[in-house]
Amino acid sequence: MLWGAPQLQAGKKTFTVVIDAGHGGRDPGARGRKTNEKNINLAIAKKLGGMIAAGHNDVKVIYTRTSDKFVGLETRANIANRNDANLFISIHTNSLKRGSPVRGTETYTLGLAQTKENLDVAMLENSAILLEDNYKKRYENFNPHSSESYIMFDLIQNKNMAQSIAFATDVQREFAAAGRRNRGVRQAGFLVLKATSMPSVLIEVGYISNTEEERYMDSEKGRTELARAIYNAFGRYKRNYDRKQGDGVSRKGNAEKKSEKNRDEPKSSTTNTNRRTSAASSSGVEVQFDGPARTVVGERRSTAARNSNEMVYKVQILTSDRPLPDNARAFKGRRTSYYREGNLYKYTCGETSDFKEIQRLHRELVKDFPHAFIIRMKDGKRLK
């Protein structure tokens, strides 16, 4: 299915950002007293694009719309995928009951909504598909108003999650610096994010249902400040991207040399030091953590462990571009294992073939790891 199976990006030289002004045309989005969401989104999107074009001559800026026209969610994502974008920024405006005092900014990445509030936001934004022709077939009977339709996001596999969260965090930090209320980085099941193949975020720049905030977002000053905050976050993201691109070749060479060295060294099953005895590779071989001692697990696991031919569920709690020590504060005292994908170390908790059991663990872990999500593994490799 096109909307659910984005293609992998190819290598590219020019950094491309796609700026998506939510709603438009016959879809007004949330309605305020004086304006509609679609107008706020478009104004901020164009300001942001102008700032990026002026400040980064090596960046290609693409808009999903530049006028008041309707664009389907699938089409928006396809614009980004077709242009091999490096970053997708979707701009929206939030809403509750008119007159609600709630205000502030939120930035979403793809994932299972952990609260009713987050789910409600996703339902509101995803309801735009109801205005599309033949939407039931196109989105395979996805019902944006049914919580059951969002179960699929529980098992979503998003290789760009770490970058998306990093950018979202910077966006929220910049909003706070600009004097806006920071309501945090969140996760929810947005169809437009699900269909993109690059780091992607959906930004709610404020609440149109709040009279004061609507007035701010409808003003030239407010729109400029909001666009500037996102632009500042983009600048940081782009600098990090350039730095990684610059040393990517040398890092790859070092990793290959290190891999050759590890293959030549004898492997011990345990160690009493903090030195990492890692047999993990991009093939997904796991390393189990058990206090200060470490058990290296190959493709054939011991009979005491679960049969490697059996598909199991785990909860992924974080991703790192370098191995973390056993007692890393980031683990918050949890016993973890990891698997490798490329140059990334992906840390998990738990292991079971019982989906209900892993759901219970997931609900517990999200209290400490808000971005944790469930994955499936078999033979030491993650299932897509």
C-alpha positions as CSV (number, residue, x, y, z in Angstrom):
1,M,0.0,0.0,0.0
2,L,1.5,3.3,-1.1
3,W,0.4,5.4,1.9
4,G,1.7,2.8,4.4
5,A,4.9,1.7,2.8
6,P,7.3,4.6,2.1
7,Q,10.4,3.8,0.1
8,L,13.9,4.1,1.4
9,Q,15.8,7.3,0.6
10,A,18.6,7.3,-2.0
11,G,21.8,9.1,-1.5
12,K,21.8,12.8,-2.3
13,K,23.8,15.9,-2.1
14,T,21.3,18.7,-1.7
15,F,19.4,18.9,1.6
16,T,15.7,19.1,0.8
17,V,13.1,20.1,3.3
18,V,9.4,19.8,2.6
19,I,7.1,22.3,4.5
20,D,3.5,21.1,4.7
21,A,0.9,23.7,5.6
22,G,-1.9,21.6,7.0
23,H,-5.5,21.6,5.6
24,G,-6.5,24.1,2.9
25,G,-9.2,24.6,0.3
26,R,-12.5,22.9,1.2
27,D,-10.8,21.7,4.5
28,P,-10.6,24.7,6.8
29,G,-9.1,22.8,9.7
30,A,-9.9,24.1,13.1
31,R,-12.1,27.2,13.2
32,G,-11.5,30.2,15.4
33,R,-13.5,33.4,16.0
34,K,-11.8,35.4,13.3
35,T,-9.8,33.0,11.2
36,N,-9.3,29.3,10.3
37,E,-6.5,27.0,10.9
38,K,-5.6,26.6,7.2
39,N,-4.8,30.3,6.9
40,I,-2.5,30.3,10.0
41,N,-0.7,27.2,8.8
42,L,0.0,28.5,5.3
43,A,1.2,31.9,6.5
44,I,3.7,30.4,8.9
45,A,4.8,27.7,6.4
46,K,5.6,30.4,3.8
47,K,7.5,32.5,6.3
48,L,9.5,29.5,7.5
49,G,10.3,28.5,3.9
50,G,11.4,32.1,3.1
51,M,13.7,32.2,6.1
52,I,15.3,28.8,5.2
53,A,15.8,29.9,1.6
54,A,17.4,33.1,2.7
55,G,19.6,31.6,5.3
56,H,20.7,28.3,3.7
57,N,21.5,28.6,0.0
58,D,22.4,24.8,0.0
59,V,18.8,23.8,1.0
60,K,16.0,23.1,-1.4
61,V,12.6,24.2,0.0
62,I,9.5,22.5,-1.3
63,Y,5.9,23.3,-0.2
64,T,3.0,20.9,-0.3
65,R,0.8,23.9,-1.0
66,T,1.4,27.6,-1.5
67,S,-2.2,28.7,-1.9
68,D,-5.6,28.0,-0.4
69,K,-6.1,24.6,-2.1
70,F,-7.0,21.1,-0.8
71,V,-4.2,18.5,-0.8
72,G,-4.8,14.9,0.4
73,L,-2.6,13.4,3.2
74,E,-1.3,10.7,0.9
75,T,-0.3,13.4,-1.7
76,R,1.5,15.5,0.9
77,A,3.6,12.5,1.9
78,N,4.2,11.5,-1.7
79,I,5.6,15.0,-2.4
80,A,8.2,14.5,0.2
81,N,9.0,10.9,-0.8
82,R,9.2,11.7,-4.5
83,N,11.7,14.5,-3.9
84,D,13.8,12.4,-1.5
85,A,13.4,15.0,1.2
86,N,15.7,15.0,4.2
87,L,13.1,16.5,6.6
88,F,9.3,16.9,6.6
89,I,7.7,19.6,8.6
90,S,3.9,19.7,8.9
91,I,2.5,22.8,10.4
92,H,-0.9,22.8,12.2
93,T,-3.0,24.7,14.7
94,N,-4.6,22.9,17.7
95,S,-8.1,23.4,19.0
96,L,-10.4,22.4,21.9
97,K,-13.8,23.7,22.9
98,R,-14.1,27.4,22.0
99,G,-13.1,29.6,24.9
100,S,-10.9,27.0,26.4
101,P,-8.0,28.5,28.4
102,V,-5.5,25.8,27.2
103,R,-2.7,27.3,25.1
104,G,0.8,26.4,24.0
105,T,2.8,24.5,21.4
106,E,3.3,20.8,20.9
107,T,5.4,18.9,18.4
108,Y,4.5,15.4,17.4
109,T,6.4,12.5,16.1
110,L,5.0,9.2,14.8
111,G,3.9,6.6,17.3
112,L,1.1,5.2,19.4
113,A,-0.7,7.9,21.4
114,Q,-0.2,7.3,25.1
115,T,-3.0,9.6,26.2
116,K,-6.6,10.4,25.1
117,E,-5.5,14.0,24.5
118,N,-2.8,12.9,22.0
119,L,-5.2,10.5,20.3
120,D,-7.8,13.3,20.0
121,V,-5.3,15.5,18.2
122,A,-4.5,12.7,15.8
123,M,-8.1,12.0,15.2
124,L,-8.8,15.6,14.4
125,E,-6.0,16.0,11.9
126,N,-6.5,12.6,10.3
127,S,-10.2,13.4,9.7
128,A,-9.1,15.4,6.7
129,I,-9.1,12.1,4.7
130,L,-12.9,12.1,4.9
131,L,-12.8,15.0,2.3
132,E,-10.8,12.9,-0.1
133,D,-12.3,11.0,-3.0
134,N,-12.4,7.2,-2.5
135,Y,-10.7,7.6,0.9
136,K,-11.9,4.2,2.2
137,K,-10.0,2.3,-0.5
138,R,-7.0,4.6,-0.5
139,Y,-6.5,4.3,3.3
140,E,-7.7,0.7,3.5
141,N,-10.9,1.4,5.5
142,F,-8.9,3.4,8.1
143,N,-11.5,5.2,10.3
144,P,-10.0,8.4,11.8
145,H,-12.6,8.5,14.5
146,S,-12.2,4.9,15.7
147,S,-9.6,4.2,18.3
148,E,-9.4,0.6,16.9
149,S,-7.9,2.0,13.7
150,Y,-4.9,3.3,15.7
151,I,-3.8,0.0,17.1
152,M,-1.5,-0.5,14.1
153,F,0.6,2.4,15.4
154,D,1.5,0.2,18.4
155,L,3.8,-1.9,16.1
156,I,5.0,0.9,13.9
157,Q,8.6,0.6,12.8
158,N,10.1,4.1,12.2
159,K,13.8,4.1,11.4
160,N,13.8,7.9,11.6
161,M,12.4,8.2,15.1
162,A,15.6,9.3,16.8
163,Q,16.1,12.2,14.3
164,S,12.5,13.2,14.4
165,I,12.5,13.4,18.2
166,A,15.7,15.3,18.2
167,F,14.3,17.9,15.8
168,A,11.0,18.0,17.7
169,T,12.8,18.7,21.0
170,D,14.7,21.6,19.4
171,V,11.5,23.0,18.0
172,Q,9.9,23.0,21.5
173,R,13.0,24.5,23.1
174,E,12.9,27.4,20.6
175,F,9.2,27.9,21.1
176,A,9.8,28.2,24.9
177,A,12.7,30.7,24.2
178,A,10.2,32.8,22.2
179,G,7.9,33.0,25.1
180,R,5.4,30.4,24.1
181,R,4.1,27.7,26.5
182,N,6.0,24.5,25.9
183,R,3.5,21.6,26.0
184,G,6.2,19.1,25.0
185,V,7.2,16.5,22.4
186,R,4.5,13.9,22.0
187,Q,3.6,10.9,19.9
188,A,0.5,10.0,18.0
189,G,-0.7,8.2,14.9
190,F,-0.7,10.8,12.2
191,L,-1.3,9.3,8.7
192,V,0.8,11.9,7.0
193,L,3.8,11.1,9.2
194,K,3.3,7.4,8.7
195,A,3.6,7.6,5.0
196,T,6.8,9.7,4.9
197,S,10.3,8.0,4.5
198,M,12.4,10.7,6.2
199,P,12.5,12.3,9.7
200,S,9.1,14.0,10.1
201,V,7.3,16.1,12.6
202,L,3.8,17.6,13.0
203,I,3.9,20.9,14.8
204,E,0.9,22.4,16.6
205,V,1.8,26.1,16.8
206,G,-1.0,27.0,19.3
207,Y,-4.6,26.8,20.2
208,I,-7.0,28.6,17.9
209,S,-9.7,27.9,20.5
210,N,-7.9,30.2,22.9
211,T,-8.9,33.8,22.0
212,E,-5.6,35.3,23.0
213,E,-3.6,32.7,21.2
214,E,-5.7,33.0,18.1
215,R,-5.1,36.7,18.1
216,Y,-1.4,36.1,18.4
217,M,-1.3,33.5,15.6
218,D,-3.3,35.8,13.3
219,S,-0.9,38.6,13.8
220,E,2.2,39.4,11.7
221,K,4.3,39.5,14.8
222,G,3.1,36.1,16.1
223,R,3.5,34.3,12.8
224,T,7.0,35.7,12.3
225,E,8.0,34.6,15.8
226,L,6.6,31.1,15.4
227,A,8.3,30.7,12.0
228,R,11.6,32.0,13.5
229,A,11.5,29.5,16.3
230,I,11.0,26.6,13.9
231,Y,13.8,28.1,11.7
232,N,16.2,28.2,14.6
233,A,15.5,24.6,15.3
234,F,16.0,23.7,11.6
235,G,19.4,25.5,11.6
236,R,20.6,23.3,14.5
237,Y,19.3,20.2,12.8
238,K,21.0,21.1,9.5
239,R,24.3,21.8,11.2
240,N,24.2,18.4,12.9
241,Y,23.3,16.8,9.6
242,D,26.2,18.5,7.8
243,R,28.6,17.5,10.6
244,K,27.6,13.8,10.3
245,Q,27.8,13.9,6.5
246,G,31.3,15.4,6.7
247,D,32.7,12.7,8.9
248,G,30.5,9.9,7.7
249,V,33.1,8.4,5.4
250,S,35.8,8.3,8.1
251,R,33.4,7.0,10.7
252,K,32.4,4.2,8.4
253,G,36.1,3.3,7.8
254,N,36.8,3.2,11.5
255,A,33.7,1.1,12.1
256,E,34.9,-1.4,9.5
257,K,38.3,-1.6,11.0
258,K,36.9,-2.1,14.4
259,S,34.6,-4.8,13.1
260,E,37.5,-6.7,11.6
261,K,39.4,-6.4,14.9
262,N,36.5,-7.8,16.8
263,R,36.2,-10.8,14.5
264,D,39.8,-11.6,15.1
265,E,39.6,-11.4,18.9
266,P,38.4,-14.4,21.0
267,K,35.1,-13.7,22.5
268,S,34.4,-14.3,26.2
269,S,30.9,-15.2,27.3
270,T,31.1,-12.8,30.3
271,T,33.3,-10.0,31.6
272,N,33.5,-8.4,35.1
273,T,34.7,-5.0,33.7
274,N,32.8,-2.2,32.2
275,R,34.5,-2.8,28.8
276,R,32.0,-3.6,26.1
277,T,32.5,-7.1,24.7
278,S,30.3,-6.5,21.8
279,A,29.5,-9.1,19.1
280,A,26.7,-7.0,17.9
281,S,26.7,-6.2,14.2
282,S,24.3,-4.8,11.6
283,S,22.9,-8.3,11.3
284,G,21.2,-7.8,14.5
285,V,23.0,-10.1,16.9
286,E,22.1,-9.1,20.4
287,V,24.1,-8.5,23.6
288,Q,22.3,-9.2,26.8
289,F,22.9,-7.0,29.9
290,D,22.8,-8.7,33.3
291,G,24.2,-6.3,35.9
292,P,28.0,-5.8,35.5
293,A,28.4,-9.1,33.6
294,R,27.6,-9.4,30.0
295,T,26.4,-12.4,28.0
296,V,27.1,-12.4,24.3
297,V,24.2,-14.0,22.5
298,G,24.8,-15.3,19.0
299,E,22.3,-16.4,16.5
300,R,21.8,-19.6,18.4
301,R,20.6,-18.8,21.9
302,S,20.9,-21.3,24.8
303,T,18.1,-23.7,25.4
304,A,17.3,-21.8,28.6
305,A,16.5,-18.8,26.5
306,R,13.5,-18.5,24.2
307,N,13.8,-20.4,20.9
308,S,15.4,-18.1,18.3
309,N,13.0,-19.3,15.7
310,E,10.1,-17.9,17.6
311,M,8.9,-14.4,17.0
312,V,9.0,-12.3,20.1
313,Y,8.0,-8.8,21.2
314,K,10.2,-6.3,22.9
315,V,9.9,-2.7,23.9
316,Q,12.4,-0.4,22.3
317,I,13.2,2.5,24.7
318,L,16.0,4.5,23.1
319,T,18.4,4.7,20.2
320,S,22.1,5.8,20.4
321,D,24.8,6.4,17.8
322,R,27.3,4.9,20.2
323,P,27.3,2.0,22.7
324,L,26.2,2.9,26.2
325,P,27.7,1.6,29.5
326,D,25.8,-0.9,31.5
327,N,25.1,1.6,34.2
328,A,24.1,4.4,31.9
329,R,21.7,6.8,33.6
330,A,19.6,6.8,30.4
331,F,18.5,3.2,31.3
332,K,17.0,4.4,34.6
333,G,17.9,1.1,36.3
334,R,16.3,-1.1,33.7
335,R,17.8,-4.3,32.5
336,T,18.2,-3.9,28.7
337,S,19.5,-5.6,25.6
338,Y,20.3,-4.0,22.2
339,Y,20.4,-4.8,18.5
340,R,22.3,-3.0,15.8
341,E,20.9,-1.3,12.7
342,G,23.7,0.3,10.6
343,N,25.6,2.5,13.0
344,L,22.8,2.8,15.5
345,Y,22.5,0.9,18.8
346,K,18.8,0.3,19.7
347,Y,18.1,-0.6,23.3
348,T,15.1,-2.7,24.3
349,C,13.5,-4.1,27.5
350,G,11.6,-7.4,27.9
351,E,11.0,-10.3,25.7
352,T,7.8,-12.4,25.2
353,S,5.7,-14.0,22.6
354,D,2.5,-12.8,24.4
355,F,1.3,-9.5,22.9
356,K,-0.8,-8.6,26.0
357,E,2.2,-9.1,28.2
358,I,4.4,-6.8,26.2
359,Q,1.5,-4.3,26.1
360,R,1.5,-4.3,29.9
361,L,5.3,-3.8,30.0
362,H,5.0,-1.0,27.4
363,R,2.4,0.8,29.5
364,E,4.8,0.6,32.4
365,L,7.9,1.7,30.5
366,V,6.3,4.8,28.9
367,K,6.2,6.4,32.3
368,D,10.0,6.6,32.2
369,F,10.5,6.4,28.4
370,P,7.7,8.4,26.8
371,H,8.8,7.5,23.3
372,A,9.1,3.7,23.9
373,F,7.4,1.5,21.4
374,I,6.8,-2.2,20.7
375,I,8.9,-4.1,18.1
376,R,8.9,-7.7,16.8
377,M,12.1,-9.8,16.6
378,K,13.1,-13.2,15.2
379,D,16.5,-14.8,15.0
380,G,18.0,-11.7,16.6
381,K,16.7,-9.5,13.8
382,R,13.9,-6.9,13.9
383,L,10.9,-7.8,11.8
384,K,9.6,-5.0,9.5
